Amino acid sequence: MNMRTLAIMRGERKVGKEEPKVWFTSVESLAKILSERSRELLLLIAREGPDSLNRLAELTGCEQSNLSRTLKTMSG
């Protein structure tokens, strides 16, 4: 992944239409997003479509502040 990204940055390789559009700055950031907890949260959001952080907190049973922090990390 690192070698491919560097080749693209150097202009040695073009990104194809079928290739991913989402990139991660490190394996650690990818691992955070792919954690079981994060995947479950994304599935819940997709399934339930909560219209607010308050509603998401109700659905998950988590504190709004924790959800806000998690979503900020994921969006980063």
mmCIF file of the N, C-alpha and C atoms, coordinates in Angstrom:
data_MODEL
# 
_entry.id   MODEL 
# 
loop_
_atom_site.group_PDB 
_atom_site.id 
_atom_site.type_symbol 
_atom_site.label_atom_id 
_atom_site.label_alt_id 
_atom_site.label_comp_id 
_atom_site.label_asym_id 
_atom_site.label_entity_id 
_atom_site.label_seq_id 
_atom_site.pdbx_PDB_ins_code 
_atom_site.Cartn_x 
_atom_site.Cartn_y 
_atom_site.Cartn_z 
_atom_site.occupancy 
_atom_site.B_iso_or_equiv 
_atom_site.pdbx_formal_charge 
_atom_site.auth_seq_id 
_atom_site.auth_comp_id 
_atom_site.auth_asym_id 
_atom_site.auth_atom_id 
_atom_site.pdbx_PDB_model_num 
ATOM 1   N N  . MET A 1 1  ? 0.834   -1.180 0.000   1.00 0.00 ? 1  MET A N  1 
ATOM 2   C CA . MET A 1 1  ? 0.000   0.000  0.000   1.00 0.00 ? 1  MET A CA 1 
ATOM 3   C C  . MET A 1 1  ? 0.883   1.248  0.000   1.00 0.00 ? 1  MET A C  1 
ATOM 4   N N  . ASN A 1 2  ? 1.917   1.225  0.822   1.00 0.00 ? 2  ASN A N  1 
ATOM 5   C CA . ASN A 1 2  ? 2.806   2.374  0.916   1.00 0.00 ? 2  ASN A CA 1 
ATOM 6   C C  . ASN A 1 2  ? 3.558   2.592  -0.395  1.00 0.00 ? 2  ASN A C  1 
ATOM 7   N N  . MET A 1 3  ? 4.087   1.512  -0.986  1.00 0.00 ? 3  MET A N  1 
ATOM 8   C CA . MET A 1 3  ? 4.831   1.625  -2.239  1.00 0.00 ? 3  MET A CA 1 
ATOM 9   C C  . MET A 1 3  ? 3.926   2.132  -3.370  1.00 0.00 ? 3  MET A C  1 
ATOM 10  N N  . ARG A 1 4  ? 2.704   1.652  -3.401  1.00 0.00 ? 4  ARG A N  1 
ATOM 11  C CA . ARG A 1 4  ? 1.748   2.072  -4.423  1.00 0.00 ? 4  ARG A CA 1 
ATOM 12  C C  . ARG A 1 4  ? 1.426   3.553  -4.286  1.00 0.00 ? 4  ARG A C  1 
ATOM 13  N N  . THR A 1 5  ? 1.174   3.986  -3.059  1.00 0.00 ? 5  THR A N  1 
ATOM 14  C CA . THR A 1 5  ? 0.856   5.386  -2.801  1.00 0.00 ? 5  THR A CA 1 
ATOM 15  C C  . THR A 1 5  ? 2.014   6.291  -3.197  1.00 0.00 ? 5  THR A C  1 
ATOM 16  N N  . LEU A 1 6  ? 3.231   5.883  -2.849  1.00 0.00 ? 6  LEU A N  1 
ATOM 17  C CA . LEU A 1 6  ? 4.399   6.692  -3.204  1.00 0.00 ? 6  LEU A CA 1 
ATOM 18  C C  . LEU A 1 6  ? 4.577   6.773  -4.719  1.00 0.00 ? 6  LEU A C  1 
ATOM 19  N N  . ALA A 1 7  ? 4.340   5.670  -5.425  1.00 0.00 ? 7  ALA A N  1 
ATOM 20  C CA . ALA A 1 7  ? 4.448   5.676  -6.887  1.00 0.00 ? 7  ALA A CA 1 
ATOM 21  C C  . ALA A 1 7  ? 3.430   6.629  -7.504  1.00 0.00 ? 7  ALA A C  1 
ATOM 22  N N  . ILE A 1 8  ? 2.243   6.665  -6.960  1.00 0.00 ? 8  ILE A N  1 
ATOM 23  C CA . ILE A 1 8  ? 1.211   7.585  -7.447  1.00 0.00 ? 8  ILE A CA 1 
ATOM 24  C C  . ILE A 1 8  ? 1.633   9.022  -7.176  1.00 0.00 ? 8  ILE A C  1 
ATOM 25  N N  . MET A 1 9  ? 2.148   9.283  -5.985  1.00 0.00 ? 9  MET A N  1 
ATOM 26  C CA . MET A 1 9  ? 2.582   10.635 -5.624  1.00 0.00 ? 9  MET A CA 1 
ATOM 27  C C  . MET A 1 9  ? 3.731   11.113 -6.518  1.00 0.00 ? 9  MET A C  1 
ATOM 28  N N  . ARG A 1 10 ? 4.618   10.205 -6.907  1.00 0.00 ? 10 ARG A N  1 
ATOM 29  C CA . ARG A 1 10 ? 5.740   10.559 -7.772  1.00 0.00 ? 10 ARG A CA 1 
ATOM 30  C C  . ARG A 1 10 ? 5.323   10.676 -9.233  1.00 0.00 ? 10 ARG A C  1 
ATOM 31  N N  . GLY A 1 11 ? 4.095   10.318 -9.552  1.00 0.00 ? 11 GLY A N  1 
ATOM 32  C CA . GLY A 1 11 ? 3.605   10.375 -10.916 1.00 0.00 ? 11 GLY A CA 1 
ATOM 33  C C  . GLY A 1 11 ? 4.012   9.179  -11.750 1.00 0.00 ? 11 GLY A C  1 
ATOM 34  N N  . GLU A 1 12 ? 4.494   8.134  -11.115 1.00 0.00 ? 12 GLU A N  1 
ATOM 35  C CA . GLU A 1 12 ? 4.933   6.932  -11.807 1.00 0.00 ? 12 GLU A CA 1 
ATOM 36  C C  . GLU A 1 12 ? 3.771   5.981  -12.101 1.00 0.00 ? 12 GLU A C  1 
ATOM 37  N N  . ARG A 1 13 ? 2.659   6.236  -11.479 1.00 0.00 ? 13 ARG A N  1 
ATOM 38  C CA . ARG A 1 13 ? 1.505   5.354  -11.631 1.00 0.00 ? 13 ARG A CA 1 
ATOM 39  C C  . ARG A 1 13 ? 0.239   6.195  -11.627 1.00 0.00 ? 13 ARG A C  1 
ATOM 40  N N  . LYS A 1 14 ? -0.666  5.876  -12.504 1.00 0.00 ? 14 LYS A N  1 
ATOM 41  C CA . LYS A 1 14 ? -1.967  6.546  -12.560 1.00 0.00 ? 14 LYS A CA 1 
ATOM 42  C C  . LYS A 1 14 ? -2.999  5.708  -11.812 1.00 0.00 ? 14 LYS A C  1 
ATOM 43  N N  . VAL A 1 15 ? -3.944  6.377  -11.206 1.00 0.00 ? 15 VAL A N  1 
ATOM 44  C CA . VAL A 1 15 ? -5.022  5.693  -10.489 1.00 0.00 ? 15 VAL A CA 1 
ATOM 45  C C  . VAL A 1 15 ? -6.137  5.393  -11.482 1.00 0.00 ? 15 VAL A C  1 
ATOM 46  N N  . GLY A 1 16 ? -6.519  4.122  -11.567 1.00 0.00 ? 16 GLY A N  1 
ATOM 47  C CA . GLY A 1 16 ? -7.574  3.704  -12.481 1.00 0.00 ? 16 GLY A CA 1 
ATOM 48  C C  . GLY A 1 16 ? -8.963  4.027  -11.953 1.00 0.00 ? 16 GLY A C  1 
ATOM 49  N N  . LYS A 1 17 ? -9.938  4.027  -12.844 1.00 0.00 ? 17 LYS A N  1 
ATOM 50  C CA . LYS A 1 17 ? -11.324 4.323  -12.464 1.00 0.00 ? 17 LYS A CA 1 
ATOM 51  C C  . LYS A 1 17 ? -11.872 3.336  -11.440 1.00 0.00 ? 17 LYS A C  1 
ATOM 52  N N  . GLU A 1 18 ? -11.437 2.090  -11.507 1.00 0.00 ? 18 GLU A N  1 
ATOM 53  C CA . GLU A 1 18 ? -11.953 1.051  -10.608 1.00 0.00 ? 18 GLU A CA 1 
ATOM 54  C C  . GLU A 1 18 ? -11.239 1.013  -9.266  1.00 0.00 ? 18 GLU A C  1 
ATOM 55  N N  . GLU A 1 19 ? -10.214 1.820  -9.108  1.00 0.00 ? 19 GLU A N  1 
ATOM 56  C CA . GLU A 1 19 ? -9.441  1.791  -7.863  1.00 0.00 ? 19 GLU A CA 1 
ATOM 57  C C  . GLU A 1 19 ? -10.117 2.623  -6.773  1.00 0.00 ? 19 GLU A C  1 
ATOM 58  N N  . PRO A 1 20 ? -9.785  2.333  -5.517  1.00 0.00 ? 20 PRO A N  1 
ATOM 59  C CA . PRO A 1 20 ? -10.428 3.028  -4.390  1.00 0.00 ? 20 PRO A CA 1 
ATOM 60  C C  . PRO A 1 20 ? -10.204 4.532  -4.416  1.00 0.00 ? 20 PRO A C  1 
ATOM 61  N N  . LYS A 1 21 ? -11.173 5.250  -3.886  1.00 0.00 ? 21 LYS A N  1 
ATOM 62  C CA . LYS A 1 21 ? -11.087 6.707  -3.792  1.00 0.00 ? 21 LYS A CA 1 
ATOM 63  C C  . LYS A 1 21 ? -10.772 7.171  -2.377  1.00 0.00 ? 21 LYS A C  1 
ATOM 64  N N  . VAL A 1 22 ? -10.843 6.262  -1.423  1.00 0.00 ? 22 VAL A N  1 
ATOM 65  C CA . VAL A 1 22 ? -10.580 6.595  -0.025  1.00 0.00 ? 22 VAL A CA 1 
ATOM 66  C C  . VAL A 1 22 ? -9.194  6.096  0.337   1.00 0.00 ? 22 VAL A C  1 
ATOM 67  N N  . TRP A 1 23 ? -8.405  6.978  0.935   1.00 0.00 ? 23 TRP A N  1 
ATOM 68  C CA . TRP A 1 23 ? -7.031  6.630  1.305   1.00 0.00 ? 23 TRP A CA 1 
ATOM 69  C C  . TRP A 1 23 ? -6.810  6.916  2.779   1.00 0.00 ? 23 TRP A C  1 
ATOM 70  N N  . PHE A 1 24 ? -5.903  6.188  3.375   1.00 0.00 ? 24 PHE A N  1 
ATOM 71  C CA . PHE A 1 24 ? -5.586  6.358  4.780   1.00 0.00 ? 24 PHE A CA 1 
ATOM 72  C C  . PHE A 1 24 ? -4.131  6.765  4.915   1.00 0.00 ? 24 PHE A C  1 
ATOM 73  N N  . THR A 1 25 ? -3.846  7.597  5.891   1.00 0.00 ? 25 THR A N  1 
ATOM 74  C CA . THR A 1 25 ? -2.488  8.106  6.081   1.00 0.00 ? 25 THR A CA 1 
ATOM 75  C C  . THR A 1 25 ? -1.564  7.084  6.717   1.00 0.00 ? 25 THR A C  1 
ATOM 76  N N  . SER A 1 26 ? -2.145  6.081  7.354   1.00 0.00 ? 26 SER A N  1 
ATOM 77  C CA . SER A 1 26 ? -1.330  5.046  7.987   1.00 0.00 ? 26 SER A CA 1 
ATOM 78  C C  . SER A 1 26 ? -2.162  3.786  8.179   1.00 0.00 ? 26 SER A C  1 
ATOM 79  N N  . VAL A 1 27 ? -1.476  2.700  8.412   1.00 0.00 ? 27 VAL A N  1 
ATOM 80  C CA . VAL A 1 27 ? -2.157  1.441  8.699   1.00 0.00 ? 27 VAL A CA 1 
ATOM 81  C C  . VAL A 1 27 ? -2.932  1.572  10.009  1.00 0.00 ? 27 VAL A C  1 
ATOM 82  N N  . GLU A 1 28 ? -2.396  2.341  10.950  1.00 0.00 ? 28 GLU A N  1 
ATOM 83  C CA . GLU A 1 28 ? -3.070  2.542  12.233  1.00 0.00 ? 28 GLU A CA 1 
ATOM 84  C C  . GLU A 1 28 ? -4.418  3.236  12.046  1.00 0.00 ? 28 GLU A C  1 
ATOM 85  N N  . SER A 1 29 ? -4.460  4.243  11.169  1.00 0.00 ? 29 SER A N  1 
ATOM 86  C CA . SER A 1 29 ? -5.735  4.942  10.949  1.00 0.00 ? 29 SER A CA 1 
ATOM 87  C C  . SER A 1 29 ? -6.737  4.018  10.262  1.00 0.00 ? 29 SER A C  1 
ATOM 88  N N  . LEU A 1 30 ? -6.275  3.184  9.356   1.00 0.00 ? 30 LEU A N  1 
ATOM 89  C CA . LEU A 1 30 ? -7.144  2.204  8.718   1.00 0.00 ? 30 LEU A CA 1 
ATOM 90  C C  . LEU A 1 30 ? -7.685  1.219  9.748   1.00 0.00 ? 30 LEU A C  1 
ATOM 91  N N  . ALA A 1 31 ? -6.823  0.762  10.645  1.00 0.00 ? 31 ALA A N  1 
ATOM 92  C CA . ALA A 1 31 ? -7.240  -0.199 11.669  1.00 0.00 ? 31 ALA A CA 1 
ATOM 93  C C  . ALA A 1 31 ? -8.304  0.396  12.587  1.00 0.00 ? 31 ALA A C  1 
ATOM 94  N N  . LYS A 1 32 ? -8.183  1.683  12.911  1.00 0.00 ? 32 LYS A N  1 
ATOM 95  C CA . LYS A 1 32 ? -9.186  2.324  13.764  1.00 0.00 ? 32 LYS A CA 1 
ATOM 96  C C  . LYS A 1 32 ? -10.551 2.323  13.095  1.00 0.00 ? 32 LYS A C  1 
ATOM 97  N N  . ILE A 1 33 ? -10.578 2.617  11.811  1.00 0.00 ? 33 ILE A N  1 
ATOM 98  C CA . ILE A 1 33 ? -11.837 2.664  11.080  1.00 0.00 ? 33 ILE A CA 1 
ATOM 99  C C  . ILE A 1 33 ? -12.436 1.272  10.936  1.00 0.00 ? 33 ILE A C  1 
ATOM 100 N N  . LEU A 1 34 ? -11.578 0.270  10.783  1.00 0.00 ? 34 LEU A N  1 
ATOM 101 C CA . LEU A 1 34 ? -12.062 -1.082 10.553  1.00 0.00 ? 34 LEU A CA 1 
ATOM 102 C C  . LEU A 1 34 ? -12.306 -1.871 11.838  1.00 0.00 ? 34 LEU A C  1 
ATOM 103 N N  . SER A 1 35 ? -12.165 -1.222 12.976  1.00 0.00 ? 35 SER A N  1 
ATOM 104 C CA . SER A 1 35 ? -12.419 -1.936 14.222  1.00 0.00 ? 35 SER A CA 1 
ATOM 105 C C  . SER A 1 35 ? -13.868 -2.412 14.239  1.00 0.00 ? 35 SER A C  1 
ATOM 106 N N  . GLU A 1 36 ? -14.122 -3.453 14.985  1.00 0.00 ? 36 GLU A N  1 
ATOM 107 C CA . GLU A 1 36 ? -15.477 -4.010 15.052  1.00 0.00 ? 36 GLU A CA 1 
ATOM 108 C C  . GLU A 1 36 ? -16.478 -2.961 15.523  1.00 0.00 ? 36 GLU A C  1 
ATOM 109 N N  . ARG A 1 37 ? -16.092 -2.191 16.524  1.00 0.00 ? 37 ARG A N  1 
ATOM 110 C CA . ARG A 1 37 ? -16.985 -1.158 17.070  1.00 0.00 ? 37 ARG A CA 1 
ATOM 111 C C  . ARG A 1 37 ? -17.328 -0.108 16.006  1.00 0.00 ? 37 ARG A C  1 
ATOM 112 N N  . SER A 1 38 ? -16.328 0.316  15.254  1.00 0.00 ? 38 SER A N  1 
ATOM 113 C CA . SER A 1 38 ? -16.562 1.322  14.217  1.00 0.00 ? 38 SER A CA 1 
ATOM 114 C C  . SER A 1 38 ? -17.433 0.774  13.096  1.00 0.00 ? 38 SER A C  1 
ATOM 115 N N  . ARG A 1 39 ? -17.191 -0.453 12.696  1.00 0.00 ? 39 ARG A N  1 
ATOM 116 C CA . ARG A 1 39 ? -18.017 -1.071 11.649  1.00 0.00 ? 39 ARG A CA 1 
ATOM 117 C C  . ARG A 1 39 ? -19.468 -1.176 12.102  1.00 0.00 ? 39 ARG A C  1 
ATOM 118 N N  . GLU A 1 40 ? -19.668 -1.572 13.352  1.00 0.00 ? 40 GLU A N  1 
ATOM 119 C CA . GLU A 1 40 ? -21.032 -1.683 13.882  1.00 0.00 ? 40 GLU A CA 1 
ATOM 120 C C  . GLU A 1 40 ? -21.721 -0.321 13.900  1.00 0.00 ? 40 GLU A C  1 
ATOM 121 N N  . LEU A 1 41 ? -20.971 0.708  14.268  1.00 0.00 ? 41 LEU A N  1 
ATOM 122 C CA . LEU A 1 41 ? -21.530 2.057  14.296  1.00 0.00 ? 41 LEU A CA 1 
ATOM 123 C C  . LEU A 1 41 ? -21.922 2.501  12.892  1.00 0.00 ? 41 LEU A C  1 
ATOM 124 N N  . LEU A 1 42 ? -21.066 2.259  11.904  1.00 0.00 ? 42 LEU A N  1 
ATOM 125 C CA . LEU A 1 42 ? -21.380 2.630  10.524  1.00 0.00 ? 42 LEU A CA 1 
ATOM 126 C C  . LEU A 1 42 ? -22.599 1.870  10.002  1.00 0.00 ? 42 LEU A C  1 
ATOM 127 N N  . LEU A 1 43 ? -22.693 0.596  10.341  1.00 0.00 ? 43 LEU A N  1 
ATOM 128 C CA . LEU A 1 43 ? -23.858 -0.189 9.921   1.00 0.00 ? 43 LEU A CA 1 
ATOM 129 C C  . LEU A 1 43 ? -25.140 0.336  10.557  1.00 0.00 ? 43 LEU A C  1 
ATOM 130 N N  . LEU A 1 44 ? -25.070 0.689  11.824  1.00 0.00 ? 44 LEU A N  1 
ATOM 131 C CA . LEU A 1 44 ? -26.238 1.240  12.515  1.00 0.00 ? 44 LEU A CA 1 
ATOM 132 C C  . LEU A 1 44 ? -26.674 2.548  11.869  1.00 0.00 ? 44 LEU A C  1 
ATOM 133 N N  . ILE A 1 45 ? -25.710 3.404  11.563  1.00 0.00 ? 45 ILE A N  1 
ATOM 134 C CA . ILE A 1 45 ? -26.027 4.682  10.920  1.00 0.00 ? 45 ILE A CA 1 
ATOM 135 C C  . ILE A 1 45 ? -26.675 4.443  9.559   1.00 0.00 ? 45 ILE A C  1 
ATOM 136 N N  . ALA A 1 46 ? -26.126 3.513  8.787   1.00 0.00 ? 46 ALA A N  1 
ATOM 137 C CA . ALA A 1 46 ? -26.687 3.215  7.464   1.00 0.00 ? 46 ALA A CA 1 
ATOM 138 C C  . ALA A 1 46 ? -28.091 2.626  7.574   1.00 0.00 ? 46 ALA A C  1 
ATOM 139 N N  . ARG A 1 47 ? -28.291 1.752  8.543   1.00 0.00 ? 47 ARG A N  1 
ATOM 140 C CA . ARG A 1 47 ? -29.580 1.068  8.693   1.00 0.00 ? 47 ARG A CA 1 
ATOM 141 C C  . ARG A 1 47 ? -30.661 1.993  9.257   1.00 0.00 ? 47 ARG A C  1 
ATOM 142 N N  . GLU A 1 48 ? -30.325 2.743  10.291  1.00 0.00 ? 48 GLU A N  1 
ATOM 143 C CA . GLU A 1 48 ? -31.327 3.546  11.004  1.00 0.00 ? 48 GLU A CA 1 
ATOM 144 C C  . GLU A 1 48 ? -31.440 4.980  10.495  1.00 0.00 ? 48 GLU A C  1 
ATOM 145 N N  . GLY A 1 49 ? -30.369 5.519  9.906   1.00 0.00 ? 49 GLY A N  1 
ATOM 146 C CA . GLY A 1 49 ? -30.399 6.883  9.391   1.00 0.00 ? 49 GLY A CA 1 
ATOM 147 C C  . GLY A 1 49 ? -30.751 7.926  10.433  1.00 0.00 ? 49 GLY A C  1 
ATOM 148 N N  . PRO A 1 50 ? -30.085 7.919  11.595  1.00 0.00 ? 50 PRO A N  1 
ATOM 149 C CA . PRO A 1 50 ? -30.425 8.899  12.629  1.00 0.00 ? 50 PRO A CA 1 
ATOM 150 C C  . PRO A 1 50 ? -30.217 10.323 12.111  1.00 0.00 ? 50 PRO A C  1 
ATOM 151 N N  . ASP A 1 51 ? -31.125 11.223 12.493  1.00 0.00 ? 51 ASP A N  1 
ATOM 152 C CA . ASP A 1 51 ? -31.057 12.591 11.993  1.00 0.00 ? 51 ASP A CA 1 
ATOM 153 C C  . ASP A 1 51 ? -30.309 13.539 12.918  1.00 0.00 ? 51 ASP A C  1 
ATOM 154 N N  . SER A 1 52 ? -29.762 13.009 14.005  1.00 0.00 ? 52 SER A N  1 
ATOM 155 C CA . SER A 1 52 ? -29.019 13.863 14.926  1.00 0.00 ? 52 SER A CA 1 
ATOM 156 C C  . SER A 1 52 ? -28.080 13.009 15.780  1.00 0.00 ? 52 SER A C  1 
ATOM 157 N N  . LEU A 1 53 ? -27.126 13.666 16.383  1.00 0.00 ? 53 LEU A N  1 
ATOM 158 C CA . LEU A 1 53 ? -26.215 12.990 17.302  1.00 0.00 ? 53 LEU A CA 1 
ATOM 159 C C  . LEU A 1 53 ? -26.979 12.489 18.526  1.00 0.00 ? 53 LEU A C  1 
ATOM 160 N N  . ASN A 1 54 ? -27.972 13.248 18.945  1.00 0.00 ? 54 ASN A N  1 
ATOM 161 C CA . ASN A 1 54 ? -28.802 12.848 20.067  1.00 0.00 ? 54 ASN A CA 1 
ATOM 162 C C  . ASN A 1 54 ? -29.512 11.526 19.776  1.00 0.00 ? 54 ASN A C  1 
ATOM 163 N N  . ARG A 1 55 ? -30.082 11.418 18.574  1.00 0.00 ? 55 ARG A N  1 
ATOM 164 C CA . ARG A 1 55 ? -30.778 10.181 18.187  1.00 0.00 ? 55 ARG A CA 1 
ATOM 165 C C  . ARG A 1 55 ? -29.795 9.014  18.089  1.00 0.00 ? 55 ARG A C  1 
ATOM 166 N N  . LEU A 1 56 ? -28.599 9.265  17.562  1.00 0.00 ? 56 LEU A N  1 
ATOM 167 C CA . LEU A 1 56 ? -27.581 8.226  17.476  1.00 0.00 ? 56 LEU A CA 1 
ATOM 168 C C  . LEU A 1 56 ? -27.184 7.762  18.876  1.00 0.00 ? 56 LEU A C  1 
ATOM 169 N N  . ALA A 1 57 ? -27.099 8.689  19.810  1.00 0.00 ? 57 ALA A N  1 
ATOM 170 C CA . ALA A 1 57 ? -26.779 8.332  21.194  1.00 0.00 ? 57 ALA A CA 1 
ATOM 171 C C  . ALA A 1 57 ? -27.874 7.447  21.787  1.00 0.00 ? 57 ALA A C  1 
ATOM 172 N N  . GLU A 1 58 ? -29.114 7.767  21.492  1.00 0.00 ? 58 GLU A N  1 
ATOM 173 C CA . GLU A 1 58 ? -30.227 6.939  21.973  1.00 0.00 ? 58 GLU A CA 1 
ATOM 174 C C  . GLU A 1 58 ? -30.146 5.516  21.399  1.00 0.00 ? 58 GLU A C  1 
ATOM 175 N N  . LEU A 1 59 ? -29.837 5.425  20.118  1.00 0.00 ? 59 LEU A N  1 
ATOM 176 C CA . LEU A 1 59 ? -29.770 4.121  19.455  1.00 0.00 ? 59 LEU A CA 1 
ATOM 177 C C  . LEU A 1 59 ? -28.617 3.257  19.961  1.00 0.00 ? 59 LEU A C  1 
ATOM 178 N N  . THR A 1 60 ? -27.505 3.893  20.282  1.00 0.00 ? 60 THR A N  1 
ATOM 179 C CA . THR A 1 60 ? -26.309 3.142  20.685  1.00 0.00 ? 60 THR A CA 1 
ATOM 180 C C  . THR A 1 60 ? -26.178 2.970  22.192  1.00 0.00 ? 60 THR A C  1 
ATOM 181 N N  . GLY A 1 61 ? -26.815 3.858  22.941  1.00 0.00 ? 61 GLY A N  1 
ATOM 182 C CA . GLY A 1 61 ? -26.619 3.836  24.388  1.00 0.00 ? 61 GLY A CA 1 
ATOM 183 C C  . GLY A 1 61 ? -25.305 4.466  24.821  1.00 0.00 ? 61 GLY A C  1 
ATOM 184 N N  . CYS A 1 62 ? -24.646 5.153  23.893  1.00 0.00 ? 62 CYS A N  1 
ATOM 185 C CA . CYS A 1 62 ? -23.363 5.814  24.184  1.00 0.00 ? 62 CYS A CA 1 
ATOM 186 C C  . CYS A 1 62 ? -23.591 7.292  24.499  1.00 0.00 ? 62 CYS A C  1 
ATOM 187 N N  . GLU A 1 63 ? -22.649 7.870  25.185  1.00 0.00 ? 63 GLU A N  1 
ATOM 188 C CA . GLU A 1 63 ? -22.691 9.306  25.472  1.00 0.00 ? 63 GLU A CA 1 
ATOM 189 C C  . GLU A 1 63 ? -22.449 10.092 24.185  1.00 0.00 ? 63 GLU A C  1 
ATOM 190 N N  . GLN A 1 64 ? -23.133 11.229 24.050  1.00 0.00 ? 64 GLN A N  1 
ATOM 191 C CA . GLN A 1 64 ? -22.958 12.064 22.865  1.00 0.00 ? 64 GLN A CA 1 
ATOM 192 C C  . GLN A 1 64 ? -21.509 12.505 22.695  1.00 0.00 ? 64 GLN A C  1 
ATOM 193 N N  . SER A 1 65 ? -20.853 12.831 23.795  1.00 0.00 ? 65 SER A N  1 
ATOM 194 C CA . SER A 1 65 ? -19.464 13.296 23.696  1.00 0.00 ? 65 SER A CA 1 
ATOM 195 C C  . SER A 1 65 ? -18.553 12.202 23.137  1.00 0.00 ? 65 SER A C  1 
ATOM 196 N N  . ASN A 1 66 ? -18.783 10.952 23.553  1.00 0.00 ? 66 ASN A N  1 
ATOM 197 C CA . ASN A 1 66 ? -17.979 9.844  23.031  1.00 0.00 ? 66 ASN A CA 1 
ATOM 198 C C  . ASN A 1 66 ? -18.273 9.616  21.550  1.00 0.00 ? 66 ASN A C  1 
ATOM 199 N N  . LEU A 1 67 ? -19.542 9.667  21.185  1.00 0.00 ? 67 LEU A N  1 
ATOM 200 C CA . LEU A 1 67 ? -19.909 9.502  19.781  1.00 0.00 ? 67 LEU A CA 1 
ATOM 201 C C  . LEU A 1 67 ? -19.322 10.614 18.928  1.00 0.00 ? 67 LEU A C  1 
ATOM 202 N N  . SER A 1 68 ? -19.388 11.822 19.420  1.00 0.00 ? 68 SER A N  1 
ATOM 203 C CA . SER A 1 68 ? -18.851 12.953 18.686  1.00 0.00 ? 68 SER A CA 1 
ATOM 204 C C  . SER A 1 68 ? -17.361 12.771 18.432  1.00 0.00 ? 68 SER A C  1 
ATOM 205 N N  . ARG A 1 69 ? -16.638 12.353 19.436  1.00 0.00 ? 69 ARG A N  1 
ATOM 206 C CA . ARG A 1 69 ? -15.200 12.113 19.321  1.00 0.00 ? 69 ARG A CA 1 
ATOM 207 C C  . ARG A 1 69 ? -14.918 10.977 18.331  1.00 0.00 ? 69 ARG A C  1 
ATOM 208 N N  . THR A 1 70 ? -15.688 9.901  18.427  1.00 0.00 ? 70 THR A N  1 
ATOM 209 C CA . THR A 1 70 ? -15.512 8.761  17.521  1.00 0.00 ? 70 THR A CA 1 
ATOM 210 C C  . THR A 1 70 ? -15.782 9.170  16.080  1.00 0.00 ? 70 THR A C  1 
ATOM 211 N N  . LEU A 1 71 ? -16.873 9.892  15.839  1.00 0.00 ? 71 LEU A N  1 
ATOM 212 C CA . LEU A 1 71 ? -17.216 10.307 14.491  1.00 0.00 ? 71 LEU A CA 1 
ATOM 213 C C  . LEU A 1 71 ? -16.177 11.286 13.931  1.00 0.00 ? 71 LEU A C  1 
ATOM 214 N N  . LYS A 1 72 ? -15.661 12.142 14.785  1.00 0.00 ? 72 LYS A N  1 
ATOM 215 C CA . LYS A 1 72 ? -14.615 13.082 14.332  1.00 0.00 ? 72 LYS A CA 1 
ATOM 216 C C  . LYS A 1 72 ? -13.370 12.314 13.918  1.00 0.00 ? 72 LYS A C  1 
ATOM 217 N N  . THR A 1 73 ? -12.988 11.322 14.693  1.00 0.00 ? 73 THR A N  1 
ATOM 218 C CA . THR A 1 73 ? -11.824 10.495 14.369  1.00 0.00 ? 73 THR A CA 1 
ATOM 219 C C  . THR A 1 73 ? -12.050 9.760  13.053  1.00 0.00 ? 73 THR A C  1 
ATOM 220 N N  . MET A 1 74 ? -13.245 9.197  12.889  1.00 0.00 ? 74 MET A N  1 
ATOM 221 C CA . MET A 1 74 ? -13.558 8.447  11.672  1.00 0.00 ? 74 MET A CA 1 
ATOM 222 C C  . MET A 1 74 ? -13.586 9.360  10.452  1.00 0.00 ? 74 MET A C  1 
ATOM 223 N N  . SER A 1 75 ? -14.126 10.549 10.595  1.00 0.00 ? 75 SER A N  1 
ATOM 224 C CA . SER A 1 75 ? -14.200 11.460 9.449   1.00 0.00 ? 75 SER A CA 1 
ATOM 225 C C  . SER A 1 75 ? -12.825 11.994 9.073   1.00 0.00 ? 75 SER A C  1 
ATOM 226 N N  . GLY A 1 76 ? -11.929 12.075 10.077  1.00 0.00 ? 76 GLY A N  1 
ATOM 227 C CA . GLY A 1 76 ? -10.566 12.516 9.785   1.00 0.00 ? 76 GLY A CA 1 
ATOM 228 C C  . GLY A 1 76 ? -9.830  11.520 8.947   1.00 0.00 ? 76 GLY A C  1 
# 
